[in-house]
């Protein structure tokens, strides 16, 4: 009787170990596939970032050459305008994410900021043209 119980216990232990091993294998396979997909996504994002940085680098190089020339004021204005535009976008983005009680701050003043952004862009465009 003892031998039968021991054999059943060993058999049960072997089945449990087999189930655990299979579970870990499936989990490991899933994790590997997930990590591979994330790695490919990150690689794609990195390529996009590289392309954007290359374009920005070319702009900076062009501006560097233009600033040495006679139209340095126009180039300086473009640099300032670009910086202002990025700051305005950041302010608009941040204001739309702020919550005040039941209202979104973006709902309350977002339209005014967008009007301000539009007016500033028009001023910058006028300065570029002069």
Secondary structure, DSSP 8 states (H G I E B T S, - for coil): -HHHHHHHHHHHHHHHHHHHHHHHHHHHHHHHHHHHHHHHHHHHHHHHHHHHHHHHHHHHHHHHHHHTSTTHHHHHHHHHHHHHHHHHHHHHHHHHH-EETTEEHHHHHHHHHHHHHHHHHHHHHHHHH-
